Amino acid sequence: MKLLWAGIVEAVAAAAVGAWLYGSLPASDHIWAEVIWLVAAVTLAASVAWGREPAVDEVDGQDAGRSAGPELPALARPDPPEAMGAGDPDPAGADEWLQPVGGIQAALWRSRWTLQALDAERRAQTLAEAVLDRGGAVEGPGAAVEELADLAILAQGFRALAEGVAPRFDLTRFASAVTREQVAARLARLRAETEALGRELELWIQRGALQPGGPDRMVEERVRYERLEAGLRERERLWLLERGWTTLYRVVSEEDARA
């Protein structure tokens, strides 16, 4: 910076001398004043261009006593358009796409299980008037007792699923109203229904490979969706009934062993 100011002072002094010569010399000698002004202009330009100190030592040994300034961070490059939303997002796996709906799906299923439990409880209360005696013991026709046992199993099972726990069944009140042979027959029918349902649903699952297009594709896909949804609910019902009647079979077997 000292060199800059020295050059400015010299340029101003030279310009002043040139002005004095221009006024004191005859017109034929004004050329000397103009030369001095030219020198003053060149000196001023050179002082401005080279008079500042460099920010970083570039000459070995000349500025060893002056410490370098702090290093500035490099300028960040601008993000490409894709990073700012102008392009398509990167592809992701199906599990990543399903993450946002996982909580909604779980809440939906638990709500459905709760409704099914409440429906089974309501129907069981209505049927109990025709099956239970005044003391609350189970009696009456075998079909009514079997239906009441089904409703009790479904109510307890769907309630457990809605609460996120494994189904456990309290069916001791039915032990004296059915025999082990009746329970075994009921289990056999349930297993046959499960096998038949599995074969039917397998056909609907395989029909998902149909070629797109066609005038009836939308109707076919709607029918397929509704059948699979109904099949899922029926499979849940049969699964709970099999577990419940298996529990009742153990209870009846224990009662027979103690008798």
ABEGO torsion letter per residue (X at the ends): XAAAAAAAAAAAAAAAAAAAAAAABBAAAAAAAAAAAAAAAAAAAAAAAAABBBABBABBGAAAABBBBBBBBBBBBBBBAAAAGABBBBBBBAAAAAAAAAAAAAAAAAAAAAAAAAAAAAAAAAAAAAABBAAGBBBEBAAAAAAAAAAAAAAAAAAAAAAGBBBBBBAAAAAAABBAAAAAAAAAAAAAAAAAAAAAAAAAAAAAABBBEEAAAAAAAAAAAAAAAAAAAAAAAAAAAAAAAAAAAAAAAAAAAAX
